[in-house]
Amino acid sequence: MSDRGTGQIATSGESLLFLTDDQLRRGIEAMFFAYRGFTADPDRILAEHSYGRAHHRAVHFINRSPGTTVNNLLDILGVTKQSLNRVLRSLIEDGLVESRVGLQDRRERHLFLTEKGQALEKELSEAQRVRMRAAYREAGPDAVAGFRLVLEQIMDPKMRHHFQNLKDGS
């Protein structure tokens, strides 16, 4: 594994335990720039609908778990109830999300994407899949597995639990 910032080669996982502050800083900077690239295409699509990244995250996780509750979505997104309510209100008013009363607990609201919501989610996720597919292809299979492991280790334990509970393949 090459460290492009220093030209050094890491020959084992153990050598990675001794990264310099500069190498760590370069990794942090890479994350900032990668995130900017990762969100650029969806941001353009969202802007056409006067939506922001919070709308994207809500649509993404409602799509991944149809019927999820508002409380579960609050937990996953880590936003305030007021913030999520603003996002959901606009998505519901615009016909992208449907809120249904719970069958067991009528206080619960279960969220589903409408056909229009599914179409927007597909457009947003396809833009990101194109970028991820190209990056994964360029980096190779070992890098893909390593990248996912690093991302999982960066996550807070509670978020890692949410991530691991999402089904593969959807």
URJO-V129521 format. One record per backbone hydrogen bond with DSSP energy under -1.0 kcal/mol. CO is the residue of the C=O (numbers start at 0). NH is the residue of the N-H. E is the energy in kcal/mol with one decimal. If there is no record, write none. Layout:
# URJO-V129521
co = {CO	CO}
nh = {NH	NH}
e = {E	E}
This chain:
# URJO-V129521
co = {0	2	2	7	13	14	19	20	21	22	23	24	25	26	27	28	29	30	31	32	33	34	38	39	40	41	42	43	45	45	46	51	52	53	54	55	56	57	58	59	60	64	67	68	69	70	71	72	73	79	80	81	82	83	84	85	86	87	88	89	90	90	91	95	97	99	104	107	108	109	110	111	113	114	115	116	117	118	119	120	121	122	123	124	125	126	127	128	129	130	131	132	133	134	135	139	140	141	142	143	144	145	146	147	148	149	150	155	156	157	158	159	160	162}
nh = {9	5	6	2	16	17	23	24	25	26	27	28	29	30	31	32	33	34	35	36	37	38	42	43	44	45	46	47	48	50	49	55	56	57	58	59	60	61	62	63	64	67	110	72	73	74	75	76	77	83	84	85	86	87	88	89	90	91	92	93	95	96	94	113	111	109	107	101	69	99	66	97	117	118	119	120	121	122	123	124	125	126	127	128	129	130	131	132	133	134	135	136	137	138	139	143	144	145	146	147	148	149	150	151	152	153	154	159	160	161	162	163	164	165}
e = {-2.7	-1.4	-3.2	-2.6	-1.6	-1.3	-2.4	-2.7	-2.4	-1.9	-2.4	-2.7	-2.4	-2.0	-2.1	-2.5	-2.9	-2.6	-1.9	-2.1	-3.1	-2.0	-2.5	-1.7	-1.7	-3.3	-2.3	-1.1	-1.4	-2.6	-1.2	-1.6	-2.7	-2.2	-2.8	-2.8	-2.5	-2.3	-2.2	-2.1	-1.4	-2.1	-2.9	-2.3	-2.5	-2.1	-2.5	-2.8	-2.0	-2.5	-2.7	-1.8	-1.8	-3.3	-2.7	-1.8	-2.2	-2.9	-2.8	-2.0	-2.9	-1.3	-1.5	-2.5	-2.2	-3.4	-1.8	-2.2	-1.5	-3.0	-3.1	-3.3	-2.8	-2.1	-1.9	-2.6	-2.4	-2.1	-2.5	-2.9	-2.3	-1.5	-1.5	-2.8	-2.3	-1.3	-2.8	-3.2	-2.0	-2.1	-3.1	-2.5	-2.1	-2.5	-2.6	-1.7	-1.9	-2.2	-3.0	-2.3	-2.0	-2.5	-2.7	-2.5	-2.0	-1.5	-1.5	-2.6	-2.0	-1.8	-2.9	-2.8	-1.4	-1.1}
